[in-house]
Each structure stands twice: as structure tokens, then as C-alpha cells.
Amino acid sequence: TSRHTRVGILNNPSSKIKESNTAIARGILTAFLTQNNSNLKSFLSKLSKEETAKSLAAGTKITKFLIPGMDGNTFEKKYNTLGLNLIKTHQLFCQEVLKLLPGQMAVMSNGR
């Protein structure tokens, strides 16, 4: 959040939710839950790069991508315990309430 903007993320995956294909989604959610705004912005920029996604898919641990100033211990503990239920809840909300198709993207403004 800032004086002018508040950002949130809802996951609406198109494939079966597994730990192996949710590293970025879990990393984003964990960062939102554990980091301050300045570190969050930099970390999300790093996670959004294609080479980061390829590296995570190849088995690199997400902690390799933490930026200086992030609370790595808090991040790692939360990341390892986040589980998949939160992403499944996001998926259900997107599809049942927002009426999005699996994988479909949308932007909500002012909670609408």
C-alpha cells in the first residue's frame, strides 16, 4: 500500500495446484505476508523475470532470489509452511465469485 495505491494478488491457476508449479505464487504470497513495501516491490520485480521462473522450475530454491534487506528467516519459515490451500482458496474465489475461467486474468479496482 501507499498513500495512492493498494495492490493485492489472487491466484487463478489453469493447471492442477502442486508445490512444483506454485513456487512463484507461493513466493509472492509469502512476500506480501512477511516483507515491507520497499523490499516487496524489488522482490516482486525479481520474481517476475522469465529467467527466475526458469531457474525455479529447474529446482533452484526461492531463497536464492531474496534481495538484501529482506527478512530471509521469516520469509523461509512462512514459505515452507504456507501450503497449497491458500492458492486453492484463491482459485475457488476467482472461479465461483468472480466467474473467471481457470487461468483467466482480471484487474479489480476498488474491490470490484
Buried (B, 14 or more C-beta within 10 A) or exposed (E): EEEEEEEEEBBBBEEEBEEEEBBBBBBBBBBBBBBEEEBBBBBBEBBEEEEBEEBBEEEEEBBEBBBEEBBEEEBBEBBEEBEBEBBBEBBEBBBEEEEBEEEEEEEEEEEE
